[in-house]
Amino acid sequence: MAKQFWEHNACRQCEQLEAAYQRQSQQLKESQAELAKLLERCESAEELVRHAWIHSGYPDCGSSKMTTEQRQHYEAIMRAGSSAEAGEE
């Protein structure tokens, strides 16, 4: 009887550990996906900064020569900057 009790407890502990492992594994996958998105955004921001630097002599940092994605990022940054400046006054 005692042996069955210990075996039952051991099985239950194994099941709990397996469930915890599965939860952590899922959280890791989600974190990796979020990290991949952040890295992609960083790369996109680097491209925008590089473009703005190269075209710094052009009006509006060469926005007419930007890709659609670069222009969207640039305009979002400019709007955020304008909002921040308006809040300082």
PDB file with SEQRES, HELIX, SHEET and CRYST1 records, atoms N, CA, C and O in Angstrom:
SEQRES   1 A   89  MET ALA LYS GLN PHE TRP GLU HIS ASN ALA CYS ARG GLN          
SEQRES   2 A   89  CYS GLU GLN LEU GLU ALA ALA TYR GLN ARG GLN SER GLN          
SEQRES   3 A   89  GLN LEU LYS GLU SER GLN ALA GLU LEU ALA LYS LEU LEU          
SEQRES   4 A   89  GLU ARG CYS GLU SER ALA GLU GLU LEU VAL ARG HIS ALA          
SEQRES   5 A   89  TRP ILE HIS SER GLY TYR PRO ASP CYS GLY SER SER LYS          
SEQRES   6 A   89  MET THR THR GLU GLN ARG GLN HIS TYR GLU ALA ILE MET          
SEQRES   7 A   89  ARG ALA GLY SER SER ALA GLU ALA GLY GLU GLU                  
HELIX    1 AA1 ALA A    2  ILE A   54  1                                  53    
HELIX    2 AA2 PRO A   59  LYS A   65  5                                   7    
HELIX    3 AA3 THR A   68  GLU A   88  1                                  21    
CRYST1    1.000    1.000    1.000  90.00  90.00  90.00 P 1           1          
ATOM      1  N   MET A   1       0.826  -1.193   0.000  1.00  0.00           N  
ATOM      2  CA  MET A   1       0.000   0.000   0.000  1.00  0.00           C  
ATOM      3  C   MET A   1       0.867   1.253   0.000  1.00  0.00           C  
ATOM      4  O   MET A   1       0.598   2.195  -0.745  1.00  0.00           O  
ATOM      5  N   ALA A   2       1.899   1.269   0.824  1.00  0.00           N  
ATOM      6  CA  ALA A   2       2.780   2.428   0.886  1.00  0.00           C  
ATOM      7  C   ALA A   2       3.498   2.619  -0.442  1.00  0.00           C  
ATOM      8  O   ALA A   2       3.708   3.748  -0.884  1.00  0.00           O  
ATOM      9  N   LYS A   3       3.876   1.507  -1.080  1.00  0.00           N  
ATOM     10  CA  LYS A   3       4.566   1.582  -2.363  1.00  0.00           C  
ATOM     11  C   LYS A   3       3.659   2.247  -3.398  1.00  0.00           C  
ATOM     12  O   LYS A   3       4.114   3.093  -4.168  1.00  0.00           O  
ATOM     13  N   GLN A   4       2.382   1.871  -3.420  1.00  0.00           N  
ATOM     14  CA  GLN A   4       1.440   2.462  -4.370  1.00  0.00           C  
ATOM     15  C   GLN A   4       1.273   3.957  -4.109  1.00  0.00           C  
ATOM     16  O   GLN A   4       1.172   4.752  -5.044  1.00  0.00           O  
ATOM     17  N   PHE A   5       1.245   4.331  -2.831  1.00  0.00           N  
ATOM     18  CA  PHE A   5       1.130   5.738  -2.461  1.00  0.00           C  
ATOM     19  C   PHE A   5       2.307   6.529  -3.014  1.00  0.00           C  
ATOM     20  O   PHE A   5       2.117   7.583  -3.621  1.00  0.00           O  
ATOM     21  N   TRP A   6       3.513   6.033  -2.810  1.00  0.00           N  
ATOM     22  CA  TRP A   6       4.716   6.720  -3.286  1.00  0.00           C  
ATOM     23  C   TRP A   6       4.776   6.753  -4.813  1.00  0.00           C  
ATOM     24  O   TRP A   6       5.196   7.749  -5.401  1.00  0.00           O  
ATOM     25  N   GLU A   7       4.360   5.677  -5.442  1.00  0.00           N  
ATOM     26  CA  GLU A   7       4.340   5.661  -6.902  1.00  0.00           C  
ATOM     27  C   GLU A   7       3.329   6.670  -7.441  1.00  0.00           C  
ATOM     28  O   GLU A   7       3.592   7.364  -8.424  1.00  0.00           O  
ATOM     29  N   HIS A   8       2.173   6.743  -6.789  1.00  0.00           N  
ATOM     30  CA  HIS A   8       1.146   7.698  -7.197  1.00  0.00           C  
ATOM     31  C   HIS A   8       1.671   9.128  -7.046  1.00  0.00           C  
ATOM     32  O   HIS A   8       1.504   9.948  -7.948  1.00  0.00           O  
ATOM     33  N   ASN A   9       2.304   9.429  -5.908  1.00  0.00           N  
ATOM     34  CA  ASN A   9       2.861  10.767  -5.684  1.00  0.00           C  
ATOM     35  C   ASN A   9       3.957  11.087  -6.693  1.00  0.00           C  
ATOM     36  O   ASN A   9       4.037  12.208  -7.195  1.00  0.00           O  
ATOM     37  N   ALA A  10       4.795  10.108  -6.986  1.00  0.00           N  
ATOM     38  CA  ALA A  10       5.874  10.323  -7.954  1.00  0.00           C  
ATOM     39  C   ALA A  10       5.293  10.613  -9.340  1.00  0.00           C  
ATOM     40  O   ALA A  10       5.781  11.493 -10.049  1.00  0.00           O  
ATOM     41  N   CYS A  11       4.261   9.880  -9.718  1.00  0.00           N  
ATOM     42  CA  CYS A  11       3.611  10.108 -11.022  1.00  0.00           C  
ATOM     43  C   CYS A  11       2.984  11.496 -11.071  1.00  0.00           C  
ATOM     44  O   CYS A  11       3.078  12.201 -12.076  1.00  0.00           O  
ATOM     45  N   ARG A  12       2.344  11.872  -9.968  1.00  0.00           N  
ATOM     46  CA  ARG A  12       1.699  13.188  -9.915  1.00  0.00           C  
ATOM     47  C   ARG A  12       2.741  14.297 -10.018  1.00  0.00           C  
ATOM     48  O   ARG A  12       2.523  15.302 -10.695  1.00  0.00           O  
ATOM     49  N   GLN A  13       3.872  14.110  -9.345  1.00  0.00           N  
ATOM     50  CA  GLN A  13       4.943  15.101  -9.417  1.00  0.00           C  
ATOM     51  C   GLN A  13       5.515  15.181 -10.834  1.00  0.00           C  
ATOM     52  O   GLN A  13       5.822  16.268 -11.324  1.00  0.00           O  
ATOM     53  N   CYS A  14       5.656  14.041 -11.479  1.00  0.00           N  
ATOM     54  CA  CYS A  14       6.142  14.027 -12.863  1.00  0.00           C  
ATOM     55  C   CYS A  14       5.171  14.769 -13.777  1.00  0.00           C  
ATOM     56  O   CYS A  14       5.592  15.526 -14.651  1.00  0.00           O  
ATOM     57  N   GLU A  15       3.887  14.554 -13.578  1.00  0.00           N  
ATOM     58  CA  GLU A  15       2.882  15.245 -14.388  1.00  0.00           C  
ATOM     59  C   GLU A  15       2.936  16.754 -14.159  1.00  0.00           C  
ATOM     60  O   GLU A  15       2.815  17.536 -15.102  1.00  0.00           O  
ATOM     61  N   GLN A  16       3.116  17.152 -12.911  1.00  0.00           N  
ATOM     62  CA  GLN A  16       3.211  18.571 -12.593  1.00  0.00           C  
ATOM     63  C   GLN A  16       4.463  19.187 -13.219  1.00  0.00           C  
ATOM     64  O   GLN A  16       4.425  20.294 -13.755  1.00  0.00           O  
ATOM     65  N   LEU A  17       5.560  18.456 -13.141  1.00  0.00           N  
ATOM     66  CA  LEU A  17       6.796  18.946 -13.763  1.00  0.00           C  
ATOM     67  C   LEU A  17       6.645  19.052 -15.277  1.00  0.00           C  
ATOM     68  O   LEU A  17       7.107  20.019 -15.882  1.00  0.00           O  
ATOM     69  N   GLU A  18       6.007  18.074 -15.882  1.00  0.00           N  
ATOM     70  CA  GLU A  18       5.771  18.099 -17.331  1.00  0.00           C  
ATOM     71  C   GLU A  18       4.906  19.292 -17.709  1.00  0.00           C  
ATOM     72  O   GLU A  18       5.178  19.964 -18.704  1.00  0.00           O  
ATOM     73  N   ALA A  19       3.873  19.559 -16.929  1.00  0.00           N  
ATOM     74  CA  ALA A  19       2.988  20.700 -17.201  1.00  0.00           C  
ATOM     75  C   ALA A  19       3.752  22.020 -17.058  1.00  0.00           C  
ATOM     76  O   ALA A  19       3.587  22.930 -17.870  1.00  0.00           O  
ATOM     77  N   ALA A  20       4.584  22.116 -16.027  1.00  0.00           N  
ATOM     78  CA  ALA A  20       5.392  23.320 -15.831  1.00  0.00           C  
ATOM     79  C   ALA A  20       6.373  23.503 -16.989  1.00  0.00           C  
ATOM     80  O   ALA A  20       6.575  24.617 -17.472  1.00  0.00           O  
ATOM     81  N   TYR A  21       6.969  22.418 -17.422  1.00  0.00           N  
ATOM     82  CA  TYR A  21       7.895  22.459 -18.557  1.00  0.00           C  
ATOM     83  C   TYR A  21       7.173  22.942 -19.816  1.00  0.00           C  
ATOM     84  O   TYR A  21       7.702  23.771 -20.556  1.00  0.00           O  
ATOM     85  N   GLN A  22       5.984  22.434 -20.055  1.00  0.00           N  
ATOM     86  CA  GLN A  22       5.206  22.826 -21.234  1.00  0.00           C  
ATOM     87  C   GLN A  22       4.863  24.317 -21.190  1.00  0.00           C  
ATOM     88  O   GLN A  22       4.945  25.004 -22.208  1.00  0.00           O  
ATOM     89  N   ARG A  23       4.478  24.818 -20.009  1.00  0.00           N  
ATOM     90  CA  ARG A  23       4.167  26.253 -19.871  1.00  0.00           C  
ATOM     91  C   ARG A  23       5.396  27.098 -20.150  1.00  0.00           C  
ATOM     92  O   ARG A  23       5.319  28.093 -20.869  1.00  0.00           O  
ATOM     93  N   GLN A  24       6.531  26.703 -19.581  1.00  0.00           N  
ATOM     94  CA  GLN A  24       7.758  27.462 -19.789  1.00  0.00           C  
ATOM     95  C   GLN A  24       8.213  27.390 -21.239  1.00  0.00           C  
ATOM     96  O   GLN A  24       8.729  28.368 -21.780  1.00  0.00           O  
ATOM     97  N   SER A  25       8.028  26.258 -21.856  1.00  0.00           N  
ATOM     98  CA  SER A  25       8.387  26.096 -23.251  1.00  0.00           C  
ATOM     99  C   SER A  25       7.544  27.025 -24.126  1.00  0.00           C  
ATOM    100  O   SER A  25       8.065  27.648 -25.052  1.00  0.00           O  
ATOM    101  N   GLN A  26       6.267  27.118 -23.840  1.00  0.00           N  
ATOM    102  CA  GLN A  26       5.376  28.009 -24.597  1.00  0.00           C  
ATOM    103  C   GLN A  26       5.756  29.469 -24.372  1.00  0.00           C  
ATOM    104  O   GLN A  26       5.762  30.261 -25.314  1.00  0.00           O  
ATOM    105  N   GLN A  27       6.071  29.827 -23.130  1.00  0.00           N  
ATOM    106  CA  GLN A  27       6.482  31.199 -22.826  1.00  0.00           C  
ATOM    107  C   GLN A  27       7.772  31.546 -23.561  1.00  0.00           C  
ATOM    108  O   GLN A  27       7.928  32.666 -24.046  1.00  0.00           O  
ATOM    109  N   LEU A  28       8.684  30.605 -23.646  1.00  0.00           N  
ATOM    110  CA  LEU A  28       9.934  30.820 -24.359  1.00  0.00           C  
ATOM    111  C   LEU A  28       9.671  31.059 -25.841  1.00  0.00           C  
ATOM    112  O   LEU A  28      10.261  31.960 -26.437  1.00  0.00           O  
ATOM    113  N   LYS A  29       8.797  30.265 -26.436  1.00  0.00           N  
ATOM    114  CA  LYS A  29       8.455  30.442 -27.854  1.00  0.00           C  
ATOM    115  C   LYS A  29       7.855  31.820 -28.093  1.00  0.00           C  
ATOM    116  O   LYS A  29       8.192  32.487 -29.071  1.00  0.00           O  
ATOM    117  N   GLU A  30       6.963  32.248 -27.197  1.00  0.00           N  
ATOM    118  CA  GLU A  30       6.342  33.561 -27.336  1.00  0.00           C  
ATOM    119  C   GLU A  30       7.385  34.673 -27.181  1.00  0.00           C  
ATOM    120  O   GLU A  30       7.353  35.662 -27.914  1.00  0.00           O  
ATOM    121  N   SER A  31       8.289  34.513 -26.248  1.00  0.00           N  
ATOM    122  CA  SER A  31       9.347  35.500 -26.041  1.00  0.00           C  
ATOM    123  C   SER A  31      10.267  35.565 -27.252  1.00  0.00           C  
ATOM    124  O   SER A  31      10.684  36.649 -27.658  1.00  0.00           O  
ATOM    125  N   GLN A  32      10.583  34.421 -27.826  1.00  0.00           N  
ATOM    126  CA  GLN A  32      11.433  34.402 -29.015  1.00  0.00           C  
ATOM    127  C   GLN A  32      10.747  35.108 -30.179  1.00  0.00           C  
ATOM    128  O   GLN A  32      11.402  35.814 -30.945  1.00  0.00           O  
ATOM    129  N   ALA A  33       9.446  34.926 -30.318  1.00  0.00           N  
ATOM    130  CA  ALA A  33       8.701  35.593 -31.388  1.00  0.00           C  
ATOM    131  C   ALA A  33       8.705  37.108 -31.168  1.00  0.00           C  
ATOM    132  O   ALA A  33       8.880  37.873 -32.116  1.00  0.00           O  
ATOM    133  N   GLU A  34       8.512  37.537 -29.928  1.00  0.00           N  
ATOM    134  CA  GLU A  34       8.550  38.967 -29.613  1.00  0.00           C  
ATOM    135  C   GLU A  34       9.938  39.533 -29.884  1.00  0.00           C  
ATOM    136  O   GLU A  34      10.067  40.628 -30.432  1.00  0.00           O  
ATOM    137  N   LEU A  35      10.967  38.800 -29.506  1.00  0.00           N  
ATOM    138  CA  LEU A  35      12.334  39.239 -29.740  1.00  0.00           C  
ATOM    139  C   LEU A  35      12.609  39.381 -31.232  1.00  0.00           C  
ATOM    140  O   LEU A  35      13.247  40.346 -31.653  1.00  0.00           O  
ATOM    141  N   ALA A  36      12.141  38.445 -32.026  1.00  0.00           N  
ATOM    142  CA  ALA A  36      12.327  38.515 -33.477  1.00  0.00           C  
ATOM    143  C   ALA A  36      11.662  39.769 -34.043  1.00  0.00           C  
ATOM    144  O   ALA A  36      12.223  40.428 -34.918  1.00  0.00           O  
ATOM    145  N   LYS A  37      10.460  40.103 -33.543  1.00  0.00           N  
ATOM    146  CA  LYS A  37       9.780  41.320 -33.992  1.00  0.00           C  
ATOM    147  C   LYS A  37      10.568  42.568 -33.608  1.00  0.00           C  
ATOM    148  O   LYS A  37      10.697  43.497 -34.406  1.00  0.00           O  
ATOM    149  N   LEU A  38      11.094  42.588 -32.382  1.00  0.00           N  
ATOM    150  CA  LEU A  38      11.875  43.736 -31.933  1.00  0.00           C  
ATOM    151  C   LEU A  38      13.157  43.896 -32.752  1.00  0.00           C  
ATOM    152  O   LEU A  38      13.542  45.011 -33.103  1.00  0.00           O  
ATOM    153  N   LEU A  39      13.808  42.780 -33.053  1.00  0.00           N  
ATOM    154  CA  LEU A  39      15.013  42.848 -33.871  1.00  0.00           C  
ATOM    155  C   LEU A  39      14.702  43.379 -35.265  1.00  0.00           C  
ATOM    156  O   LEU A  39      15.479  44.148 -35.832  1.00  0.00           O  
ATOM    157  N   GLU A  40      13.573  42.968 -35.808  1.00  0.00           N  
ATOM    158  CA  GLU A  40      13.160  43.448 -37.127  1.00  0.00           C  
ATOM    159  C   GLU A  40      12.909  44.960 -37.089  1.00  0.00           C  
ATOM    160  O   GLU A  40      13.291  45.684 -38.008  1.00  0.00           O  
ATOM    161  N   ARG A  41      12.268  45.422 -36.023  1.00  0.00           N  
ATOM    162  CA  ARG A  41      12.014  46.866 -35.877  1.00  0.00           C  
ATOM    163  C   ARG A  41      13.318  47.634 -35.720  1.00  0.00           C  
ATOM    164  O   ARG A  41      13.453  48.735 -36.255  1.00  0.00           O  
ATOM    165  N   CYS A  42      14.280  47.071 -34.995  1.00  0.00           N  
ATOM    166  CA  CYS A  42      15.585  47.726 -34.838  1.00  0.00           C  
ATOM    167  C   CYS A  42      16.298  47.839 -36.178  1.00  0.00           C  
ATOM    168  O   CYS A  42      16.872  48.879 -36.501  1.00  0.00           O  
ATOM    169  N   GLU A  43      16.256  46.762 -36.952  1.00  0.00           N  
ATOM    170  CA  GLU A  43      16.885  46.789 -38.266  1.00  0.00           C  
ATOM    171  C   GLU A  43      16.226  47.835 -39.160  1.00  0.00           C  
ATOM    172  O   GLU A  43      16.903  48.542 -39.907  1.00  0.00           O  
ATOM    173  N   SER A  44      14.918  47.927 -39.080  1.00  0.00           N  
ATOM    174  CA  SER A  44      14.181  48.911 -39.861  1.00  0.00           C  
ATOM    175  C   SER A  44      14.562  50.328 -39.426  1.00  0.00           C  
ATOM    176  O   SER A  44      14.733  51.211 -40.267  1.00  0.00           O  
ATOM    177  N   ALA A  45      14.692  50.543 -38.128  1.00  0.00           N  
ATOM    178  CA  ALA A  45      15.085  51.854 -37.614  1.00  0.00           C  
ATOM    179  C   ALA A  45      16.509  52.203 -38.053  1.00  0.00           C  
ATOM    180  O   ALA A  45      16.791  53.352 -38.393  1.00  0.00           O  
ATOM    181  N   GLU A  46      17.396  51.221 -38.044  1.00  0.00           N  
ATOM    182  CA  GLU A  46      18.773  51.459 -38.502  1.00  0.00           C  
ATOM    183  C   GLU A  46      18.790  51.874 -39.969  1.00  0.00           C  
ATOM    184  O   GLU A  46      19.537  52.773 -40.357  1.00  0.00           O  
ATOM    185  N   GLU A  47      17.965  51.216 -40.784  1.00  0.00           N  
ATOM    186  CA  GLU A  47      17.881  51.576 -42.199  1.00  0.00           C  
ATOM    187  C   GLU A  47      17.383  53.006 -42.365  1.00  0.00           C  
ATOM    188  O   GLU A  47      17.888  53.751 -43.205  1.00  0.00           O  
ATOM    189  N   LEU A  48      16.393  53.386 -41.564  1.00  0.00           N  
ATOM    190  CA  LEU A  48      15.859  54.741 -41.637  1.00  0.00           C  
ATOM    191  C   LEU A  48      16.914  55.764 -41.234  1.00  0.00           C  
ATOM    192  O   LEU A  48      17.066  56.787 -41.901  1.00  0.00           O  
ATOM    193  N   VAL A  49      17.632  55.505 -40.169  1.00  0.00           N  
ATOM    194  CA  VAL A  49      18.679  56.432 -39.720  1.00  0.00           C  
ATOM    195  C   VAL A  49      19.765  56.548 -40.785  1.00  0.00           C  
ATOM    196  O   VAL A  49      20.242  57.646 -41.074  1.00  0.00           O  
ATOM    197  N   ARG A  50      20.151  55.424 -41.362  1.00  0.00           N  
ATOM    198  CA  ARG A  50      21.159  55.429 -42.423  1.00  0.00           C  
ATOM    199  C   ARG A  50      20.662  56.260 -43.622  1.00  0.00           C  
ATOM    200  O   ARG A  50      21.413  57.061 -44.179  1.00  0.00           O  
ATOM    201  N   HIS A  51      19.411  56.066 -44.005  1.00  0.00           N  
ATOM    202  CA  HIS A  51      18.838  56.811 -45.115  1.00  0.00           C  
ATOM    203  C   HIS A  51      18.833  58.313 -44.802  1.00  0.00           C  
ATOM    204  O   HIS A  51      19.245  59.122 -45.634  1.00  0.00           O  
ATOM    205  N   ALA A  52      18.372  58.679 -43.615  1.00  0.00           N  
ATOM    206  CA  ALA A  52      18.304  60.088 -43.230  1.00  0.00           C  
ATOM    207  C   ALA A  52      19.695  60.714 -43.211  1.00  0.00           C  
ATOM    208  O   ALA A  52      19.860  61.869 -43.603  1.00  0.00           O  
ATOM    209  N   TRP A  53      20.682  59.968 -42.763  1.00  0.00           N  
ATOM    210  CA  TRP A  53      22.056  60.487 -42.736  1.00  0.00           C  
ATOM    211  C   TRP A  53      22.572  60.711 -44.160  1.00  0.00           C  
ATOM    212  O   TRP A  53      23.140  61.760 -44.464  1.00  0.00           O  
ATOM    213  N   ILE A  54      22.371  59.726 -45.017  1.00  0.00           N  
ATOM    214  CA  ILE A  54      22.837  59.840 -46.403  1.00  0.00           C  
ATOM    215  C   ILE A  54      22.153  61.007 -47.104  1.00  0.00           C  
ATOM    216  O   ILE A  54      22.788  61.727 -47.873  1.00  0.00           O  
ATOM    217  N   HIS A  55      20.865  61.198 -46.843  1.00  0.00           N  
ATOM    218  CA  HIS A  55      20.095  62.229 -47.521  1.00  0.00           C  
ATOM    219  C   HIS A  55      19.867  63.462 -46.644  1.00  0.00           C  
ATOM    220  O   HIS A  55      18.883  64.179 -46.829  1.00  0.00           O  
ATOM    221  N   SER A  56      20.757  63.709 -45.702  1.00  0.00           N  
ATOM    222  CA  SER A  56      20.560  64.822 -44.771  1.00  0.00           C  
ATOM    223  C   SER A  56      20.571  66.179 -45.468  1.00  0.00           C  
ATOM    224  O   SER A  56      20.021  67.147 -44.942  1.00  0.00           O  
ATOM    225  N   GLY A  57      21.185  66.260 -46.631  1.00  0.00           N  
ATOM    226  CA  GLY A  57      21.197  67.522 -47.372  1.00  0.00           C  
ATOM    227  C   GLY A  57      19.928  67.761 -48.173  1.00  0.00           C  
ATOM    228  O   GLY A  57      19.717  68.860 -48.686  1.00  0.00           O  
ATOM    229  N   TYR A  58      19.087  66.752 -48.283  1.00  0.00           N  
ATOM    230  CA  TYR A  58      17.846  66.880 -49.040  1.00  0.00           C  
ATOM    231  C   TYR A  58      16.751  67.426 -48.127  1.00  0.00           C  
ATOM    232  O   TYR A  58      16.829  67.281 -46.907  1.00  0.00           O  
ATOM    233  N   PRO A  59      15.735  68.051 -48.713  1.00  0.00           N  
ATOM    234  CA  PRO A  59      14.614  68.493 -47.873  1.00  0.00           C  
ATOM    235  C   PRO A  59      13.959  67.300 -47.168  1.00  0.00           C  
ATOM    236  O   PRO A  59      13.765  66.236 -47.755  1.00  0.00           O  
ATOM    237  N   ASP A  60      13.634  67.508 -45.922  1.00  0.00           N  
ATOM    238  CA  ASP A  60      12.938  66.489 -45.128  1.00  0.00           C  
ATOM    239  C   ASP A  60      13.706  65.162 -45.096  1.00  0.00           C  
ATOM    240  O   ASP A  60      13.101  64.090 -45.119  1.00  0.00           O  
ATOM    241  N   CYS A  61      15.032  65.240 -45.045  1.00  0.00           N  
ATOM    242  CA  CYS A  61      15.929  64.068 -44.977  1.00  0.00           C  
ATOM    243  C   CYS A  61      15.699  63.084 -46.123  1.00  0.00           C  
ATOM    244  O   CYS A  61      15.842  61.873 -45.957  1.00  0.00           O  
ATOM    245  N   GLY A  62      15.347  63.617 -47.270  1.00  0.00           N  
ATOM    246  CA  GLY A  62      15.176  62.750 -48.438  1.00  0.00           C  
ATOM    247  C   GLY A  62      13.949  61.877 -48.352  1.00  0.00           C  
ATOM    248  O   GLY A  62      13.943  60.761 -48.871  1.00  0.00           O  
ATOM    249  N   SER A  63      12.889  62.376 -47.692  1.00  0.00           N  
ATOM    250  CA  SER A  63      11.694  61.544 -47.532  1.00  0.00           C  
ATOM    251  C   SER A  63      11.097  61.130 -48.875  1.00  0.00           C  
ATOM    252  O   SER A  63      10.431  60.099 -48.962  1.00  0.00           O  
ATOM    253  N   SER A  64      11.328  61.919 -49.919  1.00  0.00           N  
ATOM    254  CA  SER A  64      10.795  61.551 -51.234  1.00  0.00           C  
ATOM    255  C   SER A  64      11.495  60.316 -51.802  1.00  0.00           C  
ATOM    256  O   SER A  64      10.978  59.677 -52.718  1.00  0.00           O  
ATOM    257  N   LYS A  65      12.659  59.982 -51.269  1.00  0.00           N  
ATOM    258  CA  LYS A  65      13.414  58.823 -51.740  1.00  0.00           C  
ATOM    259  C   LYS A  65      13.286  57.613 -50.808  1.00  0.00           C  
ATOM    260  O   LYS A  65      13.935  56.590 -51.022  1.00  0.00           O  
ATOM    261  N   MET A  66      12.453  57.735 -49.781  1.00  0.00           N  
ATOM    262  CA  MET A  66      12.284  56.648 -48.808  1.00  0.00           C  
ATOM    263  C   MET A  66      11.340  55.580 -49.343  1.00  0.00           C  
ATOM    264  O   MET A  66      10.475  55.843 -50.179  1.00  0.00           O  
ATOM    265  N   THR A  67      11.535  54.370 -48.838  1.00  0.00           N  
ATOM    266  CA  THR A  67      10.567  53.309 -49.113  1.00  0.00           C  
ATOM    267  C   THR A  67       9.295  53.641 -48.329  1.00  0.00           C  
ATOM    268  O   THR A  67       9.311  54.506 -47.453  1.00  0.00           O  
ATOM    269  N   THR A  68       8.229  52.974 -48.636  1.00  0.00           N  
ATOM    270  CA  THR A  68       6.962  53.201 -47.924  1.00  0.00           C  
ATOM    271  C   THR A  68       7.134  52.959 -46.430  1.00  0.00           C  
ATOM    272  O   THR A  68       6.654  53.736 -45.605  1.00  0.00           O  
ATOM    273  N   GLU A  69       7.821  51.878 -46.094  1.00  0.00           N  
ATOM    274  CA  GLU A  69       8.038  51.551 -44.670  1.00  0.00           C  
ATOM    275  C   GLU A  69       8.874  52.634 -43.990  1.00  0.00           C  
ATOM    276  O   GLU A  69       8.559  53.062 -42.880  1.00  0.00           O  
ATOM    277  N   GLN A  70       9.942  53.075 -44.659  1.00  0.00           N  
ATOM    278  CA  GLN A  70      10.778  54.121 -44.080  1.00  0.00           C  
ATOM    279  C   GLN A  70       9.978  55.406 -43.889  1.00  0.00           C  
ATOM    280  O   GLN A  70      10.092  56.065 -42.855  1.00  0.00           O  
ATOM    281  N   ARG A  71       9.172  55.760 -44.885  1.00  0.00           N  
ATOM    282  CA  ARG A  71       8.375  56.983 -44.789  1.00  0.00           C  
ATOM    283  C   ARG A  71       7.379  56.892 -43.628  1.00  0.00           C  
ATOM    284  O   ARG A  71       7.184  57.871 -42.908  1.00  0.00           O  
ATOM    285  N   GLN A  72       6.758  55.746 -43.441  1.00  0.00           N  
ATOM    286  CA  GLN A  72       5.806  55.587 -42.339  1.00  0.00           C  
ATOM    287  C   GLN A  72       6.500  55.764 -40.991  1.00  0.00           C  
ATOM    288  O   GLN A  72       5.980  56.435 -40.099  1.00  0.00           O  
ATOM    289  N   HIS A  73       7.681  55.153 -40.850  1.00  0.00           N  
ATOM    290  CA  HIS A  73       8.449  55.311 -39.600  1.00  0.00           C  
ATOM    291  C   HIS A  73       8.853  56.774 -39.410  1.00  0.00           C  
ATOM    292  O   HIS A  73       8.710  57.331 -38.322  1.00  0.00           O  
ATOM    293  N   TYR A  74       9.350  57.377 -40.459  1.00  0.00           N  
ATOM    294  CA  TYR A  74       9.806  58.765 -40.402  1.00  0.00           C  
ATOM    295  C   TYR A  74       8.656  59.685 -39.987  1.00  0.00           C  
ATOM    296  O   TYR A  74       8.823  60.524 -39.102  1.00  0.00           O  
ATOM    297  N   GLU A  75       7.498  59.533 -40.618  1.00  0.00           N  
ATOM    298  CA  GLU A  75       6.353  60.383 -40.299  1.00  0.00           C  
ATOM    299  C   GLU A  75       5.878  60.163 -38.868  1.00  0.00           C  
ATOM    300  O   GLU A  75       5.487  61.113 -38.190  1.00  0.00           O  
ATOM    301  N   ALA A  76       5.911  58.916 -38.407  1.00  0.00           N  
ATOM    302  CA  ALA A  76       5.522  58.627 -37.020  1.00  0.00           C  
ATOM    303  C   ALA A  76       6.482  59.306 -36.040  1.00  0.00           C  
ATOM    304  O   ALA A  76       6.059  59.847 -35.019  1.00  0.00           O  
ATOM    305  N   ILE A  77       7.763  59.270 -36.359  1.00  0.00           N  
ATOM    306  CA  ILE A  77       8.763  59.914 -35.498  1.00  0.00           C  
ATOM    307  C   ILE A  77       8.559  61.424 -35.492  1.00  0.00           C  
ATOM    308  O   ILE A  77       8.629  62.058 -34.439  1.00  0.00           O  
ATOM    309  N   MET A  78       8.308  61.998 -36.659  1.00  0.00           N  
ATOM    310  CA  MET A  78       8.106  63.436 -36.756  1.00  0.00           C  
ATOM    311  C   MET A  78       6.846  63.860 -35.994  1.00  0.00           C  
ATOM    312  O   MET A  78       6.844  64.897 -35.331  1.00  0.00           O  
ATOM    313  N   ARG A  79       5.773  63.060 -36.087  1.00  0.00           N  
ATOM    314  CA  ARG A  79       4.547  63.380 -35.328  1.00  0.00           C  
ATOM    315  C   ARG A  79       4.816  63.311 -33.829  1.00  0.00           C  
ATOM    316  O   ARG A  79       4.372  64.169 -33.065  1.00  0.00           O  
ATOM    317  N   ALA A  80       5.550  62.275 -33.419  1.00  0.00           N  
ATOM    318  CA  ALA A  80       5.851  62.129 -31.986  1.00  0.00           C  
ATOM    319  C   ALA A  80       6.704  63.300 -31.493  1.00  0.00           C  
ATOM    320  O   ALA A  80       6.499  63.822 -30.397  1.00  0.00           O  
ATOM    321  N   GLY A  81       7.659  63.695 -32.327  1.00  0.00           N  
ATOM    322  CA  GLY A  81       8.512  64.839 -31.965  1.00  0.00           C  
ATOM    323  C   GLY A  81       7.709  66.115 -31.860  1.00  0.00           C  
ATOM    324  O   GLY A  81       7.934  66.909 -30.947  1.00  0.00           O  
ATOM    325  N   SER A  82       6.771  66.333 -32.781  1.00  0.00           N  
ATOM    326  CA  SER A  82       5.928  67.519 -32.757  1.00  0.00           C  
ATOM    327  C   SER A  82       5.036  67.528 -31.519  1.00  0.00           C  
ATOM    328  O   SER A  82       4.838  68.572 -30.898  1.00  0.00           O  
ATOM    329  N   SER A  83       4.502  66.367 -31.164  1.00  0.00           N  
ATOM    330  CA  SER A  83       3.648  66.262 -29.979  1.00  0.00           C  
ATOM    331  C   SER A  83       4.448  66.556 -28.715  1.00  0.00           C  
ATOM    332  O   SER A  83       3.963  67.228 -27.805  1.00  0.00           O  
ATOM    333  N   ALA A  84       5.674  66.046 -28.667  1.00  0.00           N  
ATOM    334  CA  ALA A  84       6.524  66.268 -27.489  1.00  0.00           C  
ATOM    335  C   ALA A  84       6.877  67.744 -27.361  1.00  0.00           C  
ATOM    336  O   ALA A  84       6.865  68.293 -26.259  1.00  0.00           O  
ATOM    337  N   GLU A  85       7.191  68.389 -28.480  1.00  0.00           N  
ATOM    338  CA  GLU A  85       7.531  69.807 -28.454  1.00  0.00           C  
ATOM    339  C   GLU A  85       6.323  70.639 -28.031  1.00  0.00           C  
ATOM    340  O   GLU A  85       6.472  71.595 -27.270  1.00  0.00           O  
ATOM    341  N   ALA A  86       5.153  70.298 -28.502  1.00  0.00           N  
ATOM    342  CA  ALA A  86       3.944  71.017 -28.137  1.00  0.00           C  
ATOM    343  C   ALA A  86       3.657  70.881 -26.646  1.00  0.00           C  
ATOM    344  O   ALA A  86       3.148  71.814 -26.025  1.00  0.00           O  
ATOM    345  N   GLY A  87       3.976  69.739 -26.074  1.00  0.00           N  
ATOM    346  CA  GLY A  87       3.754  69.510 -24.653  1.00  0.00           C  
ATOM    347  C   GLY A  87       4.725  70.274 -23.770  1.00  0.00           C  
ATOM    348  O   GLY A  87       4.427  70.532 -22.604  1.00  0.00           O  
ATOM    349  N   GLU A  88       5.890  70.643 -24.311  1.00  0.00           N  
ATOM    350  CA  GLU A  88       6.897  71.377 -23.530  1.00  0.00           C  
ATOM    351  C   GLU A  88       6.550  72.830 -23.380  1.00  0.00           C  
ATOM    352  O   GLU A  88       6.997  73.480 -22.435  1.00  0.00           O  
ATOM    353  N   GLU A  89       5.758  73.357 -24.295  1.00  0.00           N  
ATOM    354  CA  GLU A  89       5.437  74.784 -24.272  1.00  0.00           C  
ATOM    355  C   GLU A  89       4.491  75.135 -23.187  1.00  0.00           C  
ATOM    356  O   GLU A  89       4.125  76.302 -23.040  1.00  0.00           O  
TER     357      GLU A  89                                                      
END                                                                             
